């Protein structure tokens, strides 16, 4: 098949014809809307009073005190510094897992590139 026969012109650029035909039968575009909803939820959760943003600020305050000798800026009656670090790592790893899932959902659209 020549280059012109293996691609198709669309309003959004020239696409690989075979990949487009496969996507038209297998790809669920609502996956992108699900990503939008999940992103919105992730942002809201991260910004909550006990979310990742606050956890990172607390962790910084603890580390700044212990490592740099700064005065106490975070209450001392909660998690220890290592416990909070572990919680932050867990939250970030969960976000990474979600982001990797999104990449897998979007990759089929990248394969539409002509000559891919």
C-alpha positions in Angstrom: 0.0 0.0 0.0 1.4 3.4 -0.9 1.5 6.3 1.6 -1.6 7.9 0.3 -3.6 4.6 0.4 -2.4 3.8 4.0 -3.5 7.1 5.4 -6.7 9.1 5.5 -7.2 12.9 5.7 -9.4 14.1 8.6 -10.2 17.5 10.0 -7.5 16.8 12.6 -4.7 15.7 10.3 -3.7 12.8 8.2 -4.1 9.5 10.1 -3.0 5.9 9.7 -6.0 4.3 8.0 -5.6 0.8 9.6 -5.1 2.3 13.1 -8.2 4.5 12.5 -10.3 1.6 11.4 -9.2 -0.4 14.5 -9.9 2.5 16.8 -13.3 3.0 15.3 -14.3 -0.5 16.3 -12.4 -0.8 19.6 -11.7 2.6 21.2 -14.2 4.0 23.7 -13.9 7.8 23.6 -15.7 8.1 26.9 -12.4 6.9 28.5 -11.2 10.5 27.9 -14.2 11.9 29.8 -13.5 9.5 32.6 -9.9 10.8 32.8 -11.3 14.3 33.0 -13.5 13.3 36.0 -10.7 11.4 37.7 -8.4 14.4 37.2 -10.9 16.7 38.8 -11.4 14.4 41.7 -7.6 14.0 42.1 -7.2 17.8 42.2 -10.0 18.2 44.7 -8.6 15.5 47.0 -5.1 16.8 46.8 -6.2 20.2 47.9 -8.4 19.0 50.8 -7.3 20.0 54.4 -5.9 16.5 54.8 -4.8 16.1 51.2 -1.4 15.8 49.6 -0.8 19.5 49.5 -1.2 19.8 53.3 0.7 16.6 53.9 3.7 18.0 51.9 3.5 21.3 53.8 3.6 19.4 57.1 6.4 17.2 55.9 8.4 20.3 54.8 7.9 21.9 58.2 9.0 18.8 60.0 12.1 18.3 57.7 13.0 22.0 57.9 13.0 21.8 61.7 14.9 18.5 62.0 17.3 18.9 59.1 17.8 22.7 59.1 17.3 23.4 62.8 14.4 25.8 62.1 11.9 26.4 64.8 8.9 24.2 65.2 6.2 25.1 62.7 4.2 21.9 62.7 2.4 20.3 65.7 4.3 17.5 67.3 1.3 15.4 68.3 0.7 13.7 64.9 2.6 11.3 62.8 6.3 11.1 63.1 8.4 12.5 60.2 9.1 9.0 58.7 5.4 8.0 59.0 4.3 11.1 57.2 7.0 10.6 54.6 5.7 7.1 54.0 2.1 8.4 53.7 3.2 11.0 51.2 5.1 8.4 49.2 2.0 6.2 49.2 -0.2 9.0 48.0 2.2 9.9 45.2 2.6 6.3 44.1 -1.2 6.1 43.9 -1.2 9.2 41.7 1.5 7.7 39.5 -0.5 4.5 39.1 -3.5 6.6 38.0 -1.4 8.7 35.6 0.0 5.5 34.1 -3.5 4.2 33.6 -4.4 7.4 31.8 -1.4 7.0 29.5 -2.5 3.5 28.6 -6.0 4.8 27.8 -4.7 7.6 25.5 -1.9 5.7 23.7 -4.2 4.1 21.1 -4.9 7.7 19.9 -1.2 8.4 19.5 -1.0 5.3 17.2 -3.3 7.1 14.7 -0.3 9.1 13.5 0.3 8.5 9.8 3.3 6.2 9.3 3.3 5.1 12.9 
